[in-house]
Amino acid sequence: MKITLNIKPLIVAIVSFALAYMTVTYKIDEYITFAGEDNALAFFIMSSSLGMLSLFASFEKISK
């Protein structure tokens, strides 16, 4: 059994987690103006979910 790492989903995961972190620390408010706190919460949930799914997709198990 060999585990390989796909680079493209890993890059998407890193960017998504960076956006989620920037949302929590209010750093993203310099670039995006949210209409309310509920929109910022939805953006955080969606970016962190995309990060988790992309991180899961970046590992691939190859059995010989």
C-alpha positions as CSV (number, residue, x, y, z in Angstrom):
1,M,0.0,0.0,0.0
2,K,1.4,3.4,-1.0
3,I,-0.1,6.8,-0.2
4,T,0.5,9.6,-2.8
5,L,-0.1,13.3,-2.3
6,N,-2.0,15.2,-5.0
7,I,-0.7,18.8,-5.1
8,K,-3.7,20.6,-6.7
9,P,-6.3,19.7,-4.0
10,L,-3.6,20.4,-1.3
11,I,-3.1,24.0,-2.6
12,V,-6.9,24.5,-2.6
13,A,-7.0,23.3,1.0
14,I,-4.2,25.6,2.1
15,V,-5.9,28.6,0.4
16,S,-9.3,27.7,1.9
17,F,-7.9,27.3,5.4
18,A,-6.1,30.7,5.0
19,L,-9.4,32.3,4.0
20,A,-11.1,30.7,7.0
21,Y,-8.4,32.0,9.3
22,M,-8.6,35.5,7.9
23,T,-12.3,35.5,8.4
24,V,-12.0,34.6,12.1
25,T,-9.3,37.2,12.7
26,Y,-11.3,39.9,10.7
27,K,-8.3,40.4,8.4
28,I,-10.5,39.6,5.4
29,D,-12.6,42.7,6.1
30,E,-9.9,44.7,4.4
31,Y,-10.8,42.9,1.1
32,I,-14.4,41.8,1.4
33,T,-17.2,43.8,3.0
34,F,-19.9,41.4,4.5
35,A,-23.5,42.6,4.8
36,G,-23.7,41.1,8.3
37,E,-22.1,38.7,10.8
38,D,-24.3,35.8,9.5
39,N,-22.7,36.2,6.0
40,A,-19.2,36.1,7.5
41,L,-20.2,33.0,9.5
42,A,-21.5,31.3,6.3
43,F,-18.3,32.3,4.5
44,F,-16.2,30.8,7.3
45,I,-18.2,27.5,7.3
46,M,-18.0,27.2,3.5
47,S,-14.3,27.9,3.3
48,S,-13.4,25.6,6.1
49,S,-15.6,22.8,4.6
50,L,-14.0,23.3,1.3
51,G,-10.6,23.1,3.0
52,M,-11.5,19.8,4.8
53,L,-12.9,18.2,1.6
54,S,-9.8,19.3,-0.4
55,L,-7.5,18.0,2.3
56,F,-9.3,14.7,2.2
57,A,-9.1,14.6,-1.6
58,S,-5.4,15.3,-1.6
59,F,-4.4,11.9,-0.2
60,E,-4.7,8.9,-2.4
61,K,-4.1,5.3,-1.5
62,I,-2.7,3.1,-4.2
63,S,-2.8,-0.7,-3.6
64,K,-0.6,-3.0,-5.6
